[in-house]
Structures are given as C-alpha cells and as structure tokens.
Amino acid sequence: MPIHSFHPPQRTLMGPGPSDVSPRVLEAMSRPTIGHLDPRFIEMMDEIKQLLQYAFQTKNELTMPVSGPGSAGMETCFVNLVQPGDTVVVCQNGVFGGRMKENVERCGATAIMVENAWGEAVDPGKLEDALKKNGAAKLVAFVHAETSTGAQSDAKTLVDIAHRHDCLTIVDAVTSLGGTPLKVDDWGIDAIYSGSQKCLSCTPGLSPVSFSARALEVIKNRKHKVQSWFMDLNLVMAYWGSGAKRAYHHTAPINALYGLHEALVILQDEGMENAWRRHQHNHEALRAGIEAMGLSFVVKPEARLPQLNSINIPAGVDDAAVRKELLNSYQLEIGAGLGAMAGKVWRIGLMGHASNPRNVLLCLGALDDVLSRAGARINKGIAVAAADRVLS
Ligand SMILES: *Cc1c(COP(=O)(O)O)cnc(C)c1O
C-alpha cells in the first residue's frame, strides 16, 4: 500500500507554541527556492537583519536568525560566551532556566543557581546576593518570559544588577519577542535568543539572536575554540556577519527564511507597540472570561505574561480528557503543564497571529462547554459575555 501525501487537520493553536502561523507566512514559504548565495537572497538576508533589529529594538550588528529552533539559539549563546572554567549565575523560575544550567555545565563551566518559586518572577534581591557571594562570575543568564509557568521577570533590573557586578547577560526571549515589551539596547542586554514559532507566528525552526559589541569582543577573544563547529559564531559570521563575503558555512533554510521575513514584515507593519498592546488587550479579555467562569490564574497579576496564561485546573477534572475533547470537538489545542506543573495547570497561549478576539471567544466557549460536560463546578454560560465586554 503506497503512503499518500500528508494533509494535517486545521487546528487553532493556543498552547505554548507553536502558535497559529499567519497564512501570509505559509504563502511566502511556498515561493520558489533560490540559492543561498544568490544576490537576491543576500538582499533578503540583509532585510531580515534590519527587521530583527527593529523587533529586538537594537542596533547590534550581530543580529540574525540561527538555523534551528529556539533551543539552538539558546545553545549558540552559551557555547559562544561560556568558556571552560567560567562561573555563570543562572536564575531559575521554571523549566527553561534548568536548560540554561545544562548548557553551562556542558560548556565545562560552573552554574550557580538562583532558585525562585515556579510561577513567580526572578527576585532581583536574590540575584544581587548571589553575585556578592560569587565575585568570579562572568555571566548572568535568565529567562525573560517563562513559558512553563506564564511568569515574566523584570529584565531591565536584572541586567542592571549583572552589569554592576561586571557580568554580561544572556536572556531567553523565546516567548517574549513580539508579545511583550522587550528593548535590547535600552536595557543593555548582551546576548539574547528567541524563537520563530511563538509570538512571531512563523513556523518552528528558526531562532533570532542578537549580540552586543561587548559580547562580540568576548567571542572574538576566546582562549578555547567554541565546542560546537555549527554554532561557532566566529565561523557563522563569515556568512551572516556585516561586510562578510557571504562564504558558505551551511546551507541556509531558504524557504523558512522567506517565512521569517514575512512574519517580521507583518510585525513591522503593525508596529511593536501596537503588537504589545494587542497581546495585553486580548489577555485581559481572556482573563475576564476565565475569572467569570470561576477559574484562577497561577501567576500574580503583576508578573503575568499576556501571551501565556497558566490556569489552575479545577479539582476533580481530568486534564488530558479535557484537552483531548477540546482538540476533537473544537480543533483547539491548549497546552498541558510542564515539569512540576504537569497535571495541575493548563497553558493557554495568545501568541502572535493567534492573539485575536476570535480565539479568545472560541477558547472560552469551548472550555465552558467541555468543562460543563465533564461535570466541573464552573459558572456556566457567562465567560464569553464577560470577555466580550472587554473586547467591545
Ligand atoms: C519554546 C521555548 C524554548 C525552546 O524553543 P524551541 O523552539 O522549542 O527549541 C526556549 N525557551 C523558552 C522560554 C521557550 O518558551
């Protein structure tokens, strides 16, 4: 029996990523493949760089997409900036901070962990204490938007503290870029990585990164070769770097980059501030509905991410059965809890293209129905109207 072409179902993606991809991005990706050294392609690369500088709010020369998912951008930051024997302070308040620790240790360095409760922002006082105790630390790493919990940390304050202690900073902005205010130059972030499939509404598989001049100095003056040939920016810069001869390093994912270019054009046309406002507004509508239903948020209001809403699963409700029913009856995907929060929370994404009133109302209506049918004790039939009042 021959295997036929794959036709995925149409879903609405309201989990922690991937988020719904704009049809404009999918259309851009179906355009003809050209060579990765074609002059027209190189022009487009330069535009991607400019568009990313706008998205990150930076003038950093070394701003580009890594050919790989957010995790590849994460690893690119660590393998280039961390050297064997270094001490790195890692702030953890969820799953992704744990991955930073893994990265540090695999670079032959020591990770000093600053532990914060999951669901809370990173405590600047704890970072300050850790840096006072560990004078040898060279780098501070933290996650701006913890997708595993829905908590947002005060990146500007954390970067200021790191700099006062002569440390460079690595910031995970996979979920924040495009969804919540992020200002790389104003805040003085030294190295940052993001992902294409969260608030940029592109397909998964690309990771925008940006490095300050200070970070670049460290990378150029390393004593040890970067352990990863593929991610060594000293080599990648021959292709992506400014004034580079665009020498072959690896074959760029041509059509994926068409998609990222289109996603960034959409963001530019909307305007960063407008995109941030839209995420906030749709979050407030969702919140009104969730709370009217009688459900509660995991994160305190002041640290809540608008693009990732963690909701406590009501007592006696079967997590997996509800998500399965949402998928089957409504073609709607929401996220399960991750790590220590598995089975206890749902993560409802309102990211990028998916952050719109239609999705807010769809999700609330679907939850209302599925939870009622499951016998959960919720205030039935009022969530959609509550959200609608915020939207109109
Ligand atoms: C999704 C995510 C990542 C990993 O990105 P992938 O594209 O899945 O590799 C890293 N950090 C955070 C905060 C994320 O949300």
The ligand as a MOL file (V3000), in Angstrom:
LIG
                    3D

  0  0  0     0  0            999 V3000
M  V30 BEGIN CTAB
M  V30 COUNTS 15 15 0 0 0
M  V30 BEGIN ATOM
M  V30 1 C 9.8280 27.3480 23.4800 0
M  V30 2 C 10.9090 27.8540 24.3460 0
M  V30 3 C 12.2500 27.4840 24.1720 0
M  V30 4 C 12.6760 26.4590 23.1690 0
M  V30 5 O 12.3440 26.7640 21.8600 0
M  V30 6 P 12.2530 25.5780 20.7770 0
M  V30 7 O 11.9200 26.2910 19.5170 0
M  V30 8 O 11.1980 24.6520 21.2700 0
M  V30 9 O 13.5720 24.9190 20.7160 0
M  V30 10 C 13.1930 28.0540 24.9940 0
M  V30 11 N 12.8510 28.9330 25.9500 0
M  V30 12 C 11.5790 29.3010 26.1570 0
M  V30 13 C 11.2590 30.2910 27.2340 0
M  V30 14 C 10.5750 28.7770 25.3550 0
M  V30 15 O 9.3040 29.1380 25.5590 0
M  V30 END ATOM
M  V30 BEGIN BOND
M  V30 1 1 1 2
M  V30 2 1 2 3
M  V30 3 2 2 14
M  V30 4 1 3 4
M  V30 5 2 3 10
M  V30 6 1 4 5
M  V30 7 1 5 6
M  V30 8 2 6 7
M  V30 9 1 6 8
M  V30 10 1 6 9
M  V30 11 1 10 11
M  V30 12 2 11 12
M  V30 13 1 12 13
M  V30 14 1 12 14
M  V30 15 1 14 15
M  V30 END BOND
M  V30 END CTAB
M  END
